């Protein structure tokens, strides 16, 4: 009975839903670059994404154990299902799996530079740094979260095309800046809770008005990164992006005029939906191209 409980704990602590989303997103990114690869390469890319996400989530719970004893006592660590030593060993095992899978990608693609390994190590360092140092630093923390959303798209473009200016990379940049803008707006919505938790967001440091202006500036950079996609001919992408960009700009301008939490809430939710629709529109377009 205890062993079954521990197995459940090892599975639960990785936040499997998030890890499977990372796996699925890695395949979506590879679909966007439209480069036929052997099945096992896709498999190893998915495995790497899954375990990088899983070990990041597990490391986060390890860092937050004292907070979770109060706020989430039923989680794996504070409830005693697993202890710190067991979780550290689990993190090491997942780290080895992720790095081995990344090395295998480089070997299978016969890369002269172990790009997948370097990229995986870099992203693990970024995740650990966020968990340890930057979680309560609004500006840097917001950027790291946003980068993590875009990382797999940037990786796919760099791996196949050695650029971040093809469709996958541009979608990655679009997601990075849109999500960064959203995270700053989220700080306006969460200002009371963040003050209580000691999170030093831009909204707390400079005020909601200035935070809304900074989020608008970052959003405009995201819109600029989408221009090459908007200029593509013979696809649904330009229409979709023009609509999403226009509405996002209007909503952010409304927030600047009246930077209240309820408006920030609606704006951040729209930006999240806009990012998902943008990615889906590119995926649909690539599927159409493959079929034709």
SULKA-V661057 format. One record per residue. N is the residue number from 1. SS is DSSP state (@ for helix, = for strand, . for the rest). OMEGA is omega in degrees with one decimal (999 if undefined). Layout:
BEGIN
((N;SS;OMEGA) (N;SS;OMEGA))
END
This chain:
BEGIN
((1;.;179.9) (2;@;-179.9) (3;@;178.0) (4;@;178.4) (5;@;178.9) (6;@;177.6) (7;@;177.2) (8;@;178.5) (9;@;178.5) (10;@;-179.7) (11;@;-176.3) (12;@;-172.6) (13;.;179.2) (14;.;-174.0) (15;.;-170.5) (16;@;179.4) (17;@;178.5) (18;@;-178.7) (19;@;178.7) (20;@;174.6) (21;@;177.3) (22;@;178.2) (23;@;-179.3) (24;@;-179.1) (25;@;178.6) (26;@;177.8) (27;@;175.6) (28;@;179.7) (29;@;179.1) (30;@;176.0) (31;@;-178.1) (32;@;-179.1) (33;@;174.9) (34;.;177.5) (35;.;-179.7) (36;.;177.4) (37;.;176.3) (38;.;-176.4) (39;@;-176.1) (40;@;177.1) (41;@;175.3) (42;@;-179.8) (43;@;-179.3) (44;@;176.1) (45;@;178.1) (46;@;179.2) (47;@;179.7) (48;@;180.0) (49;@;-178.9) (50;@;-173.5) (51;@;172.5) (52;@;176.7) (53;@;-176.5) (54;@;-178.2) (55;@;175.2) (56;@;177.9) (57;@;-179.9) (58;@;177.9) (59;@;177.3) (60;@;179.1) (61;@;177.3) (62;@;179.5) (63;@;-173.9) (64;.;-172.4) (65;@;-178.0) (66;@;176.9) (67;@;-178.2) (68;@;176.0) (69;@;-179.7) (70;@;-171.6) (71;@;-177.1) (72;.;-174.6) (73;.;-179.1) (74;.;177.6) (75;.;-169.5) (76;.;-176.5) (77;.;-178.6) (78;.;179.4) (79;.;177.3) (80;.;177.3) (81;.;172.3) (82;.;174.7) (83;.;-175.7) (84;@;-178.5) (85;@;179.2) (86;@;-179.9) (87;@;177.8) (88;@;177.8) (89;@;179.4) (90;@;177.1) (91;@;179.4) (92;@;179.1) (93;@;179.8) (94;@;176.5) (95;@;179.6) (96;@;178.3) (97;@;-178.9) (98;@;-178.2) (99;@;177.9) (100;@;178.5) (101;@;179.1) (102;@;177.7) (103;@;-179.1) (104;@;176.2) (105;@;-177.8) (106;@;179.1) (107;@;-178.0) (108;@;179.7) (109;.;177.8) (110;.;179.8) (111;.;179.1) (112;.;175.7) (113;.;-178.3) (114;.;-171.9) (115;@;-177.5) (116;@;177.6) (117;@;179.9) (118;@;-179.1) (119;@;-179.9) (120;@;178.1) (121;@;179.9) (122;@;-177.7) (123;@;175.7) (124;@;177.4) (125;@;178.2) (126;@;-178.6) (127;@;-179.5) (128;@;179.1) (129;@;177.4) (130;@;-177.7) (131;@;-174.6) (132;@;-167.3) (133;@;-163.4) (134;@;-175.7) (135;.;-177.8) (136;.;175.1) (137;=;-171.1) (138;@;-171.8) (139;@;-179.3) (140;@;179.0) (141;@;176.8) (142;@;-179.8) (143;@;-178.3) (144;@;177.1) (145;@;-178.3) (146;@;176.4) (147;@;-178.3) (148;@;176.9) (149;@;-173.4) (150;@;-167.5) (151;@;-174.5) (152;@;177.5) (153;@;176.8) (154;@;178.6) (155;@;-177.3) (156;@;-179.0) (157;@;178.8) (158;@;-178.4) (159;@;-173.3) (160;@;-172.3) (161;@;-177.8) (162;.;178.1) (163;.;170.5) (164;.;-176.5) (165;.;168.6) (166;.;-171.9) (167;@;-177.0) (168;@;179.9) (169;@;179.1) (170;@;175.1) (171;@;176.8) (172;@;178.4) (173;@;177.3) (174;@;179.5) (175;@;179.9) (176;@;-175.1) (177;@;176.9) (178;@;-178.9) (179;@;176.8) (180;@;175.5) (181;@;-179.4) (182;@;-179.0) (183;@;177.5) (184;@;177.3) (185;@;176.9) (186;@;177.2) (187;@;176.0) (188;@;-179.9) (189;@;-173.6) (190;.;-168.5) (191;@;-179.0) (192;@;179.6) (193;@;-179.7) (194;@;176.9) (195;@;179.5) (196;@;-176.6) (197;@;178.4) (198;.;177.5) (199;.;-173.7) (200;=;-178.1) (201;.;177.2) (202;@;180.0) (203;@;178.8) (204;@;-175.2) (205;@;-173.5) (206;@;-178.2) (207;.;-175.9) (208;@;-178.0) (209;@;-178.8) (210;@;177.9) (211;@;179.7) (212;@;178.0) (213;@;178.0) (214;@;178.7) (215;@;178.5) (216;@;178.5) (217;@;179.9) (218;@;176.9) (219;@;179.8) (220;@;175.4) (221;@;176.8) (222;@;177.5) (223;@;179.4) (224;@;180.0) (225;@;-178.5) (226;.;-175.8) (227;@;177.5) (228;@;177.4) (229;@;178.5) (230;@;-176.9) (231;.;178.1) (232;.;-179.7) (233;.;172.0) (234;.;178.5) (235;.;179.2) (236;.;-172.2) (237;@;-178.1) (238;@;-178.2) (239;@;-178.5) (240;@;-177.1) (241;@;177.6) (242;@;178.8) (243;@;-177.9) (244;@;-179.6) (245;@;-178.8) (246;@;-178.9) (247;@;179.7) (248;@;178.3) (249;@;-179.6) (250;@;-179.0) (251;@;179.1) (252;@;175.8) (253;@;176.1) (254;@;178.7) (255;@;177.4) (256;@;179.4) (257;@;-177.3) (258;.;-173.5) (259;.;178.7) (260;.;-178.4) (261;@;-177.9) (262;@;176.0) (263;@;176.2) (264;@;179.5) (265;@;180.0) (266;@;-178.1) (267;@;-178.9) (268;@;178.5) (269;@;178.6) (270;@;-178.8) (271;@;177.5) (272;@;178.0) (273;@;-179.8) (274;@;179.3) (275;@;-179.5) (276;@;179.9) (277;@;179.7) (278;@;179.4) (279;@;-178.9) (280;@;-179.9) (281;@;177.8) (282;@;178.9) (283;@;179.5) (284;@;179.9) (285;@;180.0) (286;@;177.0) (287;@;177.8) (288;@;179.2) (289;@;-179.8) (290;@;-179.3) (291;@;-178.6) (292;.;999))
END
